[in-house]
Each structure stands twice: as C-alpha cells, then as structure tokens.
Amino acid sequence: MSLSLDPEIAEALAPMADAMAEATPPGVGDIEGRRALWEPIIGAASNAQPIPADVTMTDHAPARLEDATGLPPAYIEVGQLDVFRDEDLACAAKLSRAGVPVEFHLHPGAPHEFDSIAFKADVAQRATADRIRVLASL
C-alpha cells in the first residue's frame, strides 16, 4: 500500500490518523463516526453516499501506511487531552522513521479543538502562529 500526496507538505491538525481505531467519545472515535468523517476523504461526494465497496478504510489512513517513504514533510499538532493524541503520536513516529521530515507539536493540557474552543488562549495563538509560519514557507 502506498499513499501519494501532491502538496509540498502534509498538514494535520489533531488528525484522525487511523480510520479503524476504536477510541472515545462515541460518535467521534467509534468506527461509525470515523467512517462518516472519512467518507469525503476517500471520494464519496457526501456522507449520504456510501463508500465504494472496493475501498477499505485502511487504504487511506496515514497511521496504517506500510511504507511512508517519499511522503512530503508533515506538520502535525494535537492537544495532550485530545482523543486522537496516541494515533497522532504513532503517525508522526512512523513518518519520522521513514525519513519524512516531521514537525510535531503536542500542546500540554489542550483538548481536541482547543483552538476553536479558546481561540484567544496562549496555546491557540501559538498554534495559529506555527500554522501560518509553516504555510508561509511553502
């Protein structure tokens, strides 16, 4: 299995890196919630249209890549309290082991969507500045 990306950098903000992992809370981290969130990514026009039968969730999940060699540099950030933290850490490690340049930020004490919940908080301001810096460098 391989993943081909056109962008110069893969940016992931608290990503759901594993389409098949079980996590809480229900509706976000469970398999049904993950399928609904992944449908647009894998080509379905909307959540109302089913995923094609010949496409598996593992074909598109960064955490399930067998070989990440040659992927573009990655910027990954996640809150320490985010439900997706562990899979994001694992994804960053997998990319790094494959020689992919990875900039990873684990924001202490921050939950999922911290930047939307408290966008004026110092941690959100730092995260926004980092995103702008990375995007401006492209």
A tleap script that builds the chain and sets N, CA, C and O, in Angstrom:
source leaprc.protein.ff14SB
mol = sequence {
  NMET SER LEU SER LEU ASP PRO GLU ILE ALA
  GLU ALA LEU ALA PRO MET ALA ASP ALA MET
  ALA GLU ALA THR PRO PRO GLY VAL GLY ASP
  ILE GLU GLY ARG ARG ALA LEU TRP GLU PRO
  ILE ILE GLY ALA ALA SER ASN ALA GLN PRO
  ILE PRO ALA ASP VAL THR MET THR ASP HIE
  ALA PRO ALA ARG LEU GLU ASP ALA THR GLY
  LEU PRO PRO ALA TYR ILE GLU VAL GLY GLN
  LEU ASP VAL PHE ARG ASP GLU ASP LEU ALA
  CYS ALA ALA LYS LEU SER ARG ALA GLY VAL
  PRO VAL GLU PHE HIE LEU HIE PRO GLY ALA
  PRO HIE GLU PHE ASP SER ILE ALA PHE LYS
  ALA ASP VAL ALA GLN ARG ALA THR ALA ASP
  ARG ILE ARG VAL LEU ALA SER CLEU
}
set mol.1.N position { 0.845 -1.166 0.000 }
set mol.1.CA position { 0.000 0.000 0.000 }
set mol.1.C position { 0.894 1.234 0.000 }
set mol.1.O position { 1.900 1.275 0.709 }
set mol.2.N position { 0.537 2.216 -0.776 }
set mol.2.CA position { 1.293 3.454 -0.772 }
set mol.2.C position { 0.327 4.628 -0.837 }
set mol.2.O position { -0.819 4.488 -1.263 }
set mol.3.N position { 0.803 5.765 -0.414 }
set mol.3.CA position { -0.014 6.971 -0.408 }
set mol.3.C position { 0.736 8.028 -1.186 }
set mol.3.O position { 1.911 8.276 -0.918 }
set mol.4.N position { 0.089 8.644 -2.131 }
set mol.4.CA position { 0.712 9.678 -2.933 }
set mol.4.C position { 0.014 11.003 -2.654 }
set mol.4.O position { -1.203 11.112 -2.798 }
set mol.5.N position { 0.782 11.999 -2.258 }
set mol.5.CA position { 0.226 13.307 -1.951 }
set mol.5.C position { 0.854 14.355 -2.856 }
set mol.5.O position { 2.067 14.353 -3.065 }
set mol.6.N position { 0.031 15.250 -3.393 }
set mol.6.CA position { 0.530 16.316 -4.239 }
set mol.6.C position { 1.096 17.500 -3.470 }
set mol.6.O position { 2.058 18.110 -3.936 }
set mol.7.N position { 0.539 17.855 -2.305 }
set mol.7.CA position { 1.022 19.057 -1.634 }
set mol.7.C position { 2.496 18.942 -1.230 }
set mol.7.O position { 3.039 17.850 -1.065 }
set mol.8.N position { 3.112 20.101 -1.080 }
set mol.8.CA position { 4.506 20.112 -0.653 }
set mol.8.C position { 4.646 19.706 0.801 }
set mol.8.O position { 5.709 19.249 1.222 }
set mol.9.N position { 3.594 19.867 1.560 }
set mol.9.CA position { 3.627 19.498 2.977 }
set mol.9.C position { 2.260 18.947 3.349 }
set mol.9.O position { 1.229 19.456 2.909 }
set mol.10.N position { 2.266 17.933 4.140 }
set mol.10.CA position { 1.019 17.390 4.653 }
set mol.10.C position { 0.782 18.039 6.010 }
set mol.10.O position { 1.594 17.883 6.922 }
set mol.11.N position { -0.304 18.752 6.149 }
set mol.11.CA position { -0.588 19.418 7.411 }
set mol.11.C position { -1.722 18.682 8.102 }
set mol.11.O position { -2.751 18.396 7.490 }
set mol.12.N position { -1.535 18.387 9.345 }
set mol.12.CA position { -2.559 17.689 10.106 }
set mol.12.C position { -2.730 18.377 11.448 }
set mol.12.O position { -1.785 18.499 12.228 }
set mol.13.N position { -3.929 18.814 11.699 }
set mol.13.CA position { -4.247 19.463 12.962 }
set mol.13.C position { -5.163 18.529 13.735 }
set mol.13.O position { -6.329 18.359 13.379 }
set mol.14.N position { -4.644 17.931 14.778 }
set mol.14.CA position { -5.385 16.934 15.553 }
set mol.14.C position { -6.047 15.927 14.628 }
set mol.14.O position { -7.262 15.733 14.686 }
set mol.15.N position { -5.256 15.285 13.775 }
set mol.15.CA position { -5.835 14.408 12.769 }
set mol.15.C position { -6.342 13.085 13.323 }
set mol.15.O position { -5.868 12.587 14.343 }
set mol.16.N position { -7.302 12.546 12.627 }
set mol.16.CA position { -7.751 11.190 12.868 }
set mol.16.C position { -6.901 10.345 11.928 }
set mol.16.O position { -7.299 10.079 10.793 }
set mol.17.N position { -5.742 9.927 12.395 }
set mol.17.CA position { -4.754 9.274 11.548 }
set mol.17.C position { -5.080 7.818 11.261 }
set mol.17.O position { -4.527 7.229 10.332 }
set mol.18.N position { -5.964 7.242 12.041 }
set mol.18.CA position { -6.293 5.829 11.873 }
set mol.18.C position { -7.801 5.684 11.721 }
set mol.18.O position { -8.550 5.858 12.683 }
set mol.19.N position { -8.235 5.369 10.525 }
set mol.19.CA position { -9.666 5.282 10.225 }
set mol.19.C position { -10.355 4.135 10.947 }
set mol.19.O position { -11.581 4.134 11.057 }
set mol.20.N position { -9.608 3.167 11.436 }
set mol.20.CA position { -10.219 1.985 12.027 }
set mol.20.C position { -10.022 1.855 13.525 }
set mol.20.O position { -10.549 0.920 14.127 }
set mol.21.N position { -9.282 2.760 14.146 }
set mol.21.CA position { -9.019 2.640 15.583 }
set mol.21.C position { -10.279 2.905 16.391 }
set mol.21.O position { -11.111 3.732 16.017 }
set mol.22.N position { -10.406 2.207 17.482 }
set mol.22.CA position { -11.505 2.447 18.411 }
set mol.22.C position { -11.039 3.463 19.434 }
set mol.22.O position { -9.952 3.321 19.994 }
set mol.23.N position { -11.826 4.469 19.683 }
set mol.23.CA position { -11.492 5.483 20.684 }
set mol.23.C position { -12.790 6.085 21.195 }
set mol.23.O position { -13.851 5.867 20.610 }
set mol.24.N position { -12.715 6.820 22.254 }
set mol.24.CA position { -13.891 7.502 22.778 }
set mol.24.C position { -13.731 8.982 22.499 }
set mol.24.O position { -12.596 9.391 22.256 }
set mol.25.N position { -14.728 9.808 22.510 }
set mol.25.CA position { -16.112 9.515 22.831 }
set mol.25.C position { -16.870 8.908 21.651 }
set mol.25.O position { -16.477 9.091 20.498 }
set mol.26.N position { -17.959 8.182 21.937 }
set mol.26.CA position { -18.769 7.618 20.861 }
set mol.26.C position { -19.249 8.724 19.925 }
set mol.26.O position { -19.537 9.842 20.352 }
set mol.27.N position { -19.328 8.386 18.644 }
set mol.27.CA position { -19.767 9.362 17.655 }
set mol.27.C position { -18.615 10.130 17.055 }
set mol.27.O position { -18.763 10.727 15.988 }
set mol.28.N position { -17.463 10.130 17.715 }
set mol.28.CA position { -16.272 10.779 17.175 }
set mol.28.C position { -15.207 9.726 16.937 }
set mol.28.O position { -14.648 9.626 15.845 }
set mol.29.N position { -14.933 8.947 17.961 }
set mol.29.CA position { -13.846 7.989 17.863 }
set mol.29.C position { -14.280 6.586 17.536 }
set mol.29.O position { -13.429 5.735 17.277 }
set mol.30.N position { -15.584 6.303 17.536 }
set mol.30.CA position { -16.008 4.942 17.235 }
set mol.30.C position { -15.980 4.706 15.718 }
set mol.30.O position { -15.868 5.651 14.937 }
set mol.31.N position { -16.082 3.458 15.323 }
set mol.31.CA position { -15.952 3.096 13.910 }
set mol.31.C position { -16.998 3.812 13.053 }
set mol.31.O position { -16.663 4.302 11.975 }
set mol.32.N position { -18.234 3.886 13.493 }
set mol.32.CA position { -19.279 4.532 12.702 }
set mol.32.C position { -18.976 6.020 12.517 }
set mol.32.O position { -19.132 6.558 11.421 }
set mol.33.N position { -18.543 6.679 13.591 }
set mol.33.CA position { -18.199 8.096 13.493 }
set mol.33.C position { -17.008 8.327 12.594 }
set mol.33.O position { -16.977 9.284 11.820 }
set mol.34.N position { -16.029 7.451 12.696 }
set mol.34.CA position { -14.841 7.571 11.849 }
set mol.34.C position { -15.200 7.356 10.383 }
set mol.34.O position { -14.719 8.090 9.519 }
set mol.35.N position { -16.034 6.368 10.088 }
set mol.35.CA position { -16.442 6.130 8.689 }
set mol.35.C position { -17.119 7.369 8.125 }
set mol.35.O position { -16.847 7.770 6.993 }
set mol.36.N position { -18.002 7.977 8.913 }
set mol.36.CA position { -18.721 9.164 8.436 }
set mol.36.C position { -17.746 10.309 8.145 }
set mol.36.O position { -17.908 11.028 7.158 }
set mol.37.N position { -16.747 10.477 8.991 }
set mol.37.CA position { -15.782 11.553 8.796 }
set mol.37.C position { -14.805 11.261 7.659 }
set mol.37.O position { -14.297 12.195 7.038 }
set mol.38.N position { -14.535 10.001 7.377 }
set mol.38.CA position { -13.584 9.642 6.334 }
set mol.38.C position { -14.218 9.577 4.953 }
set mol.38.O position { -13.498 9.649 3.957 }
set mol.39.N position { -15.542 9.442 4.854 }
set mol.39.CA position { -16.176 9.300 3.544 }
set mol.39.C position { -15.782 10.388 2.553 }
set mol.39.O position { -15.434 10.054 1.420 }
set mol.40.N position { -15.817 11.671 2.914 }
set mol.40.CA position { -15.429 12.687 1.926 }
set mol.40.C position { -13.960 12.571 1.502 }
set mol.40.O position { -13.613 12.903 0.369 }
set mol.41.N position { -13.121 12.110 2.390 }
set mol.41.CA position { -11.698 11.996 2.095 }
set mol.41.C position { -11.436 10.910 1.070 }
set mol.41.O position { -10.534 11.043 0.242 }
set mol.42.N position { -12.198 9.855 1.114 }
set mol.42.CA position { -11.919 8.734 0.213 }
set mol.42.C position { -12.770 8.758 -1.045 }
set mol.42.O position { -12.840 7.766 -1.769 }
set mol.43.N position { -13.417 9.890 -1.308 }
set mol.43.CA position { -14.025 10.053 -2.614 }
set mol.43.C position { -15.536 10.067 -2.669 }
set mol.43.O position { -16.093 10.393 -3.718 }
set mol.44.N position { -16.221 9.735 -1.606 }
set mol.44.CA position { -17.671 9.830 -1.641 }
set mol.44.C position { -18.052 11.305 -1.651 }
set mol.44.O position { -17.397 12.108 -0.987 }
set mol.45.N position { -19.084 11.676 -2.380 }
set mol.45.CA position { -19.472 13.081 -2.502 }
set mol.45.C position { -20.019 13.637 -1.191 }
set mol.45.O position { -19.875 14.826 -0.909 }
set mol.46.N position { -20.636 12.791 -0.405 }
set mol.46.CA position { -21.158 13.242 0.881 }
set mol.46.C position { -21.357 12.034 1.775 }
set mol.46.O position { -21.247 10.893 1.325 }
set mol.47.N position { -21.649 12.287 3.046 }
set mol.47.CA position { -21.886 11.182 3.974 }
set mol.47.C position { -23.129 10.386 3.603 }
set mol.47.O position { -23.300 9.257 4.062 }
set mol.48.N position { -23.993 10.959 2.781 }
set mol.48.CA position { -25.210 10.257 2.373 }
set mol.48.C position { -24.901 9.170 1.352 }
set mol.48.O position { -25.682 8.232 1.189 }
set mol.49.N position { -23.773 9.287 0.664 }
set mol.49.CA position { -23.406 8.295 -0.329 }
set mol.49.C position { -22.441 7.310 0.297 }
set mol.49.O position { -21.475 7.730 0.933 }
set mol.50.N position { -22.665 6.022 0.141 }
set mol.50.CA position { -21.786 5.043 0.786 }
set mol.50.C position { -20.399 5.004 0.164 }
set mol.50.O position { -20.200 5.362 -0.997 }
set mol.51.N position { -19.464 4.566 0.963 }
set mol.51.CA position { -18.098 4.338 0.491 }
set mol.51.C position { -18.147 3.185 -0.517 }
set mol.51.O position { -18.803 2.175 -0.263 }
set mol.52.N position { -17.459 3.325 -1.660 }
set mol.52.CA position { -17.459 2.222 -2.633 }
set mol.52.C position { -16.988 0.919 -1.997 }
set mol.52.O position { -16.097 0.919 -1.146 }
set mol.53.N position { -17.591 -0.188 -2.415 }
set mol.53.CA position { -17.325 -1.491 -1.801 }
set mol.53.C position { -15.872 -1.922 -1.927 }
set mol.53.O position { -15.373 -2.653 -1.071 }
set mol.54.N position { -15.176 -1.480 -2.988 }
set mol.54.CA position { -13.804 -1.925 -3.196 }
set mol.54.C position { -12.770 -1.058 -2.468 }
set mol.54.O position { -11.568 -1.285 -2.602 }
set mol.55.N position { -13.226 -0.085 -1.711 }
set mol.55.CA position { -12.320 0.790 -0.976 }
set mol.55.C position { -12.416 0.465 0.504 }
set mol.55.O position { -13.505 0.465 1.077 }
set mol.56.N position { -11.284 0.189 1.116 }
set mol.56.CA position { -11.285 -0.080 2.543 }
set mol.56.C position { -10.789 1.140 3.290 }
set mol.56.O position { -10.037 1.947 2.744 }
set mol.57.N position { -11.207 1.273 4.531 }
set mol.57.CA position { -10.798 2.408 5.339 }
set mol.57.C position { -9.287 2.430 5.533 }
set mol.57.O position { -8.692 3.501 5.650 }
set mol.58.N position { -8.675 1.279 5.567 }
set mol.58.CA position { -7.241 1.237 5.816 }
set mol.58.C position { -6.427 1.697 4.612 }
set mol.58.O position { -5.237 1.980 4.752 }
set mol.59.N position { -7.041 1.778 3.433 }
set mol.59.CA position { -6.320 2.252 2.252 }
set mol.59.C position { -5.944 3.722 2.345 }
set mol.59.O position { -5.058 4.167 1.615 }
set mol.60.N position { -6.579 4.483 3.210 }
set mol.60.CA position { -6.404 5.922 3.234 }
set mol.60.C position { -5.978 6.482 4.587 }
set mol.60.O position { -5.827 7.696 4.726 }
set mol.61.N position { -5.790 5.653 5.551 }
set mol.61.CA position { -5.434 6.115 6.892 }
set mol.61.C position { -3.920 6.220 7.019 }
set mol.61.O position { -3.216 5.219 6.884 }
set mol.62.N position { -3.409 7.430 7.280 }
set mol.62.CA position { -1.951 7.597 7.388 }
set mol.62.C position { -1.299 6.659 8.392 }
set mol.62.O position { -0.182 6.193 8.166 }
set mol.63.N position { -1.976 6.378 9.491 }
set mol.63.CA position { -1.394 5.522 10.514 }
set mol.63.C position { -1.257 4.075 10.050 }
set mol.63.O position { -0.510 3.301 10.649 }
set mol.64.N position { -1.967 3.707 8.996 }
set mol.64.CA position { -1.931 2.323 8.511 }
set mol.64.C position { -1.029 2.128 7.296 }
set mol.64.O position { -0.997 1.045 6.710 }
set mol.65.N position { -0.308 3.162 6.922 }
set mol.65.CA position { 0.618 3.021 5.796 }
set mol.65.C position { 1.669 1.962 6.097 }
set mol.65.O position { 2.219 1.915 7.197 }
set mol.66.N position { 1.938 1.125 5.125 }
set mol.66.CA position { 3.023 0.159 5.284 }
set mol.66.C position { 4.361 0.811 4.998 }
set mol.66.O position { 5.367 0.473 5.621 }
set mol.67.N position { 4.379 1.753 4.050 }
set mol.67.CA position { 5.622 2.417 3.676 }
set mol.67.C position { 5.343 3.907 3.486 }
set mol.67.O position { 4.620 4.292 2.567 }
set mol.68.N position { 5.904 4.730 4.337 }
set mol.68.CA position { 5.712 6.181 4.255 }
set mol.68.C position { 6.867 6.870 3.541 }
set mol.68.O position { 6.903 8.098 3.460 }
set mol.69.N position { 7.796 6.101 3.030 }
set mol.69.CA position { 8.956 6.665 2.343 }
set mol.69.C position { 8.517 7.556 1.189 }
set mol.69.O position { 7.656 7.185 0.391 }
set mol.70.N position { 9.124 8.739 1.115 }
set mol.70.CA position { 8.857 9.629 -0.004 }
set mol.70.C position { 7.681 10.567 0.176 }
set mol.70.O position { 7.403 11.379 -0.706 }
set mol.71.N position { 6.994 10.475 1.281 }
set mol.71.CA position { 5.888 11.400 1.514 }
set mol.71.C position { 6.440 12.800 1.779 }
set mol.71.O position { 7.596 12.947 2.177 }
set mol.72.N position { 5.621 13.821 1.561 }
set mol.72.CA position { 6.097 15.191 1.792 }
set mol.72.C position { 6.287 15.455 3.280 }
set mol.72.O position { 5.782 14.703 4.114 }
set mol.73.N position { 7.013 16.516 3.617 }
set mol.73.CA position { 7.163 16.879 5.029 }
set mol.73.C position { 5.789 17.014 5.688 }
set mol.73.O position { 4.809 17.386 5.043 }
set mol.74.N position { 5.740 16.708 6.971 }
set mol.74.CA position { 4.464 16.742 7.695 }
set mol.74.C position { 4.523 17.706 8.871 }
set mol.74.O position { 5.536 17.805 9.563 }
set mol.75.N position { 3.436 18.403 9.079 }
set mol.75.CA position { 3.240 19.250 10.253 }
set mol.75.C position { 2.039 18.660 10.968 }
set mol.75.O position { 0.929 18.658 10.435 }
set mol.76.N position { 2.260 18.160 12.170 }
set mol.76.CA position { 1.199 17.518 12.942 }
set mol.76.C position { 1.133 18.177 14.311 }
set mol.76.O position { 2.151 18.339 14.984 }
set mol.77.N position { -0.069 18.554 14.713 }
set mol.77.CA position { -0.237 19.087 16.062 }
set mol.77.C position { -1.494 18.493 16.674 }
set mol.77.O position { -2.475 18.207 15.988 }
set mol.78.N position { -1.431 18.317 17.990 }
set mol.78.CA position { -2.551 17.716 18.707 }
set mol.78.C position { -2.472 18.139 20.167 }
set mol.78.O position { -1.388 18.368 20.704 }
set mol.79.N position { -3.619 18.237 20.791 }
set mol.79.CA position { -3.665 18.556 22.214 }
set mol.79.C position { -3.356 17.327 23.050 }
set mol.79.O position { -3.670 16.205 22.654 }
set mol.80.N position { -2.748 17.536 24.192 }
set mol.80.CA position { -2.394 16.432 25.077 }
set mol.80.C position { -3.627 15.647 25.526 }
set mol.80.O position { -3.534 14.444 25.774 }
set mol.81.N position { -4.785 16.314 25.635 }
set mol.81.CA position { -6.006 15.653 26.080 }
set mol.81.C position { -6.898 15.229 24.919 }
set mol.81.O position { -8.018 14.768 25.140 }
set mol.82.N position { -6.426 15.376 23.703 }
set mol.82.CA position { -7.197 15.043 22.508 }
set mol.82.C position { -7.396 13.538 22.413 }
set mol.82.O position { -6.483 12.768 22.712 }
set mol.83.N position { -8.574 13.123 22.004 }
set mol.83.CA position { -8.882 11.705 21.855 }
set mol.83.C position { -8.000 11.060 20.776 }
set mol.83.O position { -7.799 9.845 20.796 }
set mol.84.N position { -7.479 11.845 19.847 }
set mol.84.CA position { -6.650 11.313 18.767 }
set mol.84.C position { -5.146 11.402 19.055 }
set mol.84.O position { -4.331 11.101 18.183 }
set mol.85.N position { -4.780 11.809 20.261 }
set mol.85.CA position { -3.368 12.020 20.601 }
set mol.85.C position { -2.480 10.820 20.284 }
set mol.85.O position { -1.472 10.963 19.593 }
set mol.86.N position { -2.840 9.661 20.774 }
set mol.86.CA position { -1.961 8.496 20.636 }
set mol.86.C position { -1.753 8.099 19.183 }
set mol.86.O position { -0.638 7.759 18.786 }
set mol.87.N position { -2.823 8.139 18.382 }
set mol.87.CA position { -2.643 7.766 16.984 }
set mol.87.C position { -1.850 8.832 16.221 }
set mol.87.O position { -1.154 8.515 15.257 }
set mol.88.N position { -1.953 10.092 16.649 }
set mol.88.CA position { -1.161 11.145 16.016 }
set mol.88.C position { 0.316 10.999 16.360 }
set mol.88.O position { 1.182 11.192 15.506 }
set mol.89.N position { 0.602 10.654 17.624 }
set mol.89.CA position { 1.984 10.388 18.028 }
set mol.89.C position { 2.557 9.220 17.219 }
set mol.89.O position { 3.689 9.281 16.739 }
set mol.90.N position { 1.767 8.168 17.077 }
set mol.90.CA position { 2.215 6.991 16.335 }
set mol.90.C position { 2.443 7.325 14.863 }
set mol.90.O position { 3.406 6.855 14.257 }
set mol.91.N position { 1.565 8.129 14.296 }
set mol.91.CA position { 1.710 8.522 12.897 }
set mol.91.C position { 2.971 9.360 12.698 }
set mol.91.O position { 3.726 9.133 11.752 }
set mol.92.N position { 3.200 10.328 13.586 }
set mol.92.CA position { 4.403 11.160 13.488 }
set mol.92.C position { 5.664 10.304 13.598 }
set mol.92.O position { 6.632 10.521 12.869 }
set mol.93.N position { 5.650 9.342 14.502 }
set mol.93.CA position { 6.809 8.456 14.665 }
set mol.93.C position { 7.023 7.606 13.416 }
set mol.93.O position { 8.158 7.431 12.970 }
set mol.94.N position { 5.944 7.081 12.853 }
set mol.94.CA position { 6.060 6.256 11.650 }
set mol.94.C position { 6.629 7.065 10.492 }
set mol.94.O position { 7.512 6.590 9.778 }
set mol.95.N position { 6.135 8.272 10.303 }
set mol.95.CA position { 6.654 9.130 9.240 }
set mol.95.C position { 8.132 9.432 9.457 }
set mol.95.O position { 8.932 9.363 8.525 }
set mol.96.N position { 8.483 9.763 10.682 }
set mol.96.CA position { 9.871 10.096 11.003 }
set mol.96.C position { 10.802 8.913 10.762 }
set mol.96.O position { 11.892 9.082 10.214 }
set mol.97.N position { 10.378 7.711 11.172 }
set mol.97.CA position { 11.196 6.512 10.941 }
set mol.97.C position { 11.415 6.257 9.457 }
set mol.97.O position { 12.428 5.677 9.065 }
set mol.98.N position { 10.455 6.696 8.620 }
set mol.98.CA position { 10.573 6.503 7.169 }
set mol.98.C position { 11.398 7.605 6.514 }
set mol.98.O position { 11.555 7.623 5.294 }
set mol.99.N position { 11.926 8.526 7.325 }
set mol.99.CA position { 12.753 9.586 6.779 }
set mol.99.C position { 11.985 10.819 6.340 }
set mol.99.O position { 12.556 11.722 5.729 }
set mol.100.N position { 10.702 10.864 6.644 }
set mol.100.CA position { 9.878 12.029 6.303 }
set mol.100.C position { 10.136 13.119 7.343 }
set mol.100.O position { 10.038 12.856 8.541 }
set mol.101.N position { 10.463 14.332 6.911 }
set mol.101.CA position { 10.624 15.417 7.881 }
set mol.101.C position { 9.279 15.703 8.575 }
set mol.101.O position { 8.267 15.933 7.914 }
set mol.102.N position { 9.288 15.685 9.895 }
set mol.102.CA position { 8.066 15.881 10.673 }
set mol.102.C position { 8.274 16.988 11.693 }
set mol.102.O position { 9.229 16.963 12.469 }
set mol.103.N position { 7.364 17.963 11.684 }
set mol.103.CA position { 7.299 18.942 12.768 }
set mol.103.C position { 6.070 18.565 13.581 }
set mol.103.O position { 4.945 18.620 13.084 }
set mol.104.N position { 6.288 18.187 14.822 }
set mol.104.CA position { 5.197 17.693 15.672 }
set mol.104.C position { 5.073 18.561 16.917 }
set mol.104.O position { 6.063 18.881 17.575 }
set mol.105.N position { 3.834 18.933 17.225 }
set mol.105.CA position { 3.563 19.723 18.428 }
set mol.105.C position { 2.502 19.009 19.267 }
set mol.105.O position { 1.409 18.712 18.785 }
set mol.106.N position { 2.839 18.739 20.520 }
set mol.106.CA position { 1.887 18.208 21.493 }
set mol.106.C position { 1.625 19.337 22.475 }
set mol.106.O position { 2.510 19.724 23.237 }
set mol.107.N position { 0.418 19.859 22.456 }
set mol.107.CA position { 0.085 21.024 23.272 }
set mol.107.C position { -0.375 20.572 24.662 }
set mol.107.O position { -1.448 19.984 24.798 }
set mol.108.N position { 0.435 20.845 25.700 }
set mol.108.CA position { 0.131 20.391 27.063 }
set mol.108.C position { -1.229 20.895 27.550 }
set mol.108.O position { -1.555 22.075 27.419 }
set mol.109.N position { -2.007 19.981 28.110 }
set mol.109.CA position { -3.284 20.333 28.726 }
set mol.109.C position { -4.389 20.712 27.767 }
set mol.109.O position { -5.479 21.084 28.202 }
set mol.110.N position { -4.136 20.628 26.466 }
set mol.110.CA position { -5.131 21.073 25.482 }
set mol.110.C position { -6.008 19.920 25.009 }
set mol.110.O position { -5.509 18.828 24.735 }
set mol.111.N position { -7.332 20.165 24.911 }
set mol.111.CA position { -8.259 19.141 24.414 }
set mol.111.C position { -8.394 19.223 22.889 }
set mol.111.O position { -7.808 20.100 22.254 }
set mol.112.N position { -9.154 18.320 22.321 }
set mol.112.CA position { -9.490 18.372 20.896 }
set mol.112.C position { -10.189 19.702 20.609 }
set mol.112.O position { -11.019 20.158 21.395 }
set mol.113.N position { -9.849 20.313 19.485 }
set mol.113.CA position { -10.449 21.585 19.060 }
set mol.113.C position { -10.135 22.741 20.006 }
set mol.113.O position { -10.902 23.701 20.087 }
set mol.114.N position { -9.015 22.658 20.722 }
set mol.114.CA position { -8.657 23.713 21.673 }
set mol.114.C position { -8.603 25.081 21.020 }
set mol.114.O position { -8.939 26.089 21.642 }
set mol.115.N position { -8.182 25.112 19.769 }
set mol.115.CA position { -8.040 26.390 19.073 }
set mol.115.C position { -9.384 26.992 18.675 }
set mol.115.O position { -9.474 28.198 18.440 }
set mol.116.N position { -10.419 26.176 18.596 }
set mol.116.CA position { -11.762 26.675 18.314 }
set mol.116.C position { -12.507 27.025 19.599 }
set mol.116.O position { -13.305 27.962 19.636 }
set mol.117.N position { -12.234 26.266 20.636 }
set mol.117.CA position { -12.906 26.475 21.917 }
set mol.117.C position { -12.405 27.740 22.592 }
set mol.117.O position { -13.192 28.528 23.116 }
set mol.118.N position { -11.107 27.927 22.576 }
set mol.118.CA position { -10.490 29.074 23.260 }
set mol.118.C position { -9.457 29.702 22.337 }
set mol.118.O position { -8.259 29.673 22.616 }
set mol.119.N position { -9.936 30.271 21.234 }
set mol.119.CA position { -9.022 30.761 20.204 }
set mol.119.C position { -8.136 31.920 20.644 }
set mol.119.O position { -7.155 32.235 19.970 }
set mol.120.N position { -8.467 32.563 21.771 }
set mol.120.CA position { -7.622 33.655 22.269 }
set mol.120.C position { -6.622 33.192 23.332 }
set mol.120.O position { -5.804 33.980 23.805 }
set mol.121.N position { -6.691 31.928 23.698 }
set mol.121.CA position { -5.749 31.383 24.685 }
set mol.121.C position { -4.342 31.364 24.098 }
set mol.121.O position { -4.164 31.261 22.885 }
set mol.122.N position { -3.344 31.466 24.980 }
set mol.122.CA position { -1.952 31.468 24.526 }
set mol.122.C position { -1.626 30.264 23.648 }
set mol.122.O position { -0.959 30.412 22.623 }
set mol.123.N position { -2.085 29.079 24.035 }
set mol.123.CA position { -1.771 27.871 23.280 }
set mol.123.C position { -2.375 27.951 21.878 }
set mol.123.O position { -1.742 27.518 20.915 }
set mol.124.N position { -3.564 28.485 21.748 }
set mol.124.CA position { -4.203 28.625 20.437 }
set mol.124.C position { -3.474 29.654 19.592 }
set mol.124.O position { -3.314 29.468 18.386 }
set mol.125.N position { -3.039 30.720 20.207 }
set mol.125.CA position { -2.302 31.758 19.482 }
set mol.125.C position { -0.963 31.216 18.978 }
set mol.125.O position { -0.563 31.505 17.851 }
set mol.126.N position { -0.276 30.437 19.804 }
set mol.126.CA position { 0.988 29.830 19.378 }
set mol.126.C position { 0.764 28.849 18.228 }
set mol.126.O position { 1.529 28.819 17.264 }
set mol.127.N position { -0.290 28.055 18.346 }
set mol.127.CA position { -0.599 27.081 17.294 }
set mol.127.C position { -0.903 27.794 15.980 }
set mol.127.O position { -0.432 27.381 14.921 }
set mol.128.N position { -1.682 28.849 16.050 }
set mol.128.CA position { -2.017 29.607 14.842 }
set mol.128.C position { -0.756 30.203 14.220 }
set mol.128.O position { -0.579 30.151 13.003 }
set mol.129.N position { 0.112 30.762 15.044 }
set mol.129.CA position { 1.361 31.341 14.531 }
set mol.129.C position { 2.216 30.267 13.864 }
set mol.129.O position { 2.825 30.520 12.825 }
set mol.130.N position { 2.269 29.071 14.453 }
set mol.130.CA position { 3.034 27.978 13.850 }
set mol.130.C position { 2.452 27.579 12.495 }
set mol.130.O position { 3.196 27.349 11.542 }
set mol.131.N position { 1.135 27.499 12.409 }
set mol.131.CA position { 0.485 27.136 11.145 }
set mol.131.C position { 0.793 28.163 10.061 }
set mol.131.O position { 1.116 27.807 8.928 }
set mol.132.N position { 0.691 29.419 10.416 }
set mol.132.CA position { 0.975 30.489 9.457 }
set mol.132.C position { 2.424 30.419 8.995 }
set mol.132.O position { 2.713 30.575 7.808 }
set mol.133.N position { 3.333 30.185 9.935 }
set mol.133.CA position { 4.752 30.073 9.604 }
set mol.133.C position { 4.993 28.939 8.620 }
set mol.133.O position { 5.711 29.109 7.635 }
set mol.134.N position { 4.398 27.788 8.883 }
set mol.134.CA position { 4.605 26.629 8.034 }
set mol.134.C position { 3.999 26.873 6.649 }
set mol.134.O position { 4.644 26.606 5.635 }
set mol.135.N position { 2.791 27.367 6.603 }
set mol.135.CA position { 2.145 27.609 5.309 }
set mol.135.C position { 2.872 28.692 4.513 }
set mol.135.O position { 2.970 28.602 3.290 }
set mol.136.N position { 3.376 29.702 5.194 }
set mol.136.CA position { 4.104 30.780 4.517 }
set mol.136.C position { 5.434 30.291 3.925 }
set mol.136.O position { 5.968 30.896 2.995 }
set mol.137.N position { 5.953 29.202 4.469 }
set mol.137.CA position { 7.228 28.677 3.990 }
set mol.137.C position { 7.098 27.858 2.707 }
set mol.137.O position { 8.103 27.480 2.104 }
set mol.138.N position { 5.888 27.592 2.299 }
set mol.138.CA position { 5.698 26.757 1.094 }
set mol.138.C position { 5.997 27.516 -0.177 }
set mol.138.O position { 5.886 26.960 -1.269 }
savepdb mol mol.pdb
quit
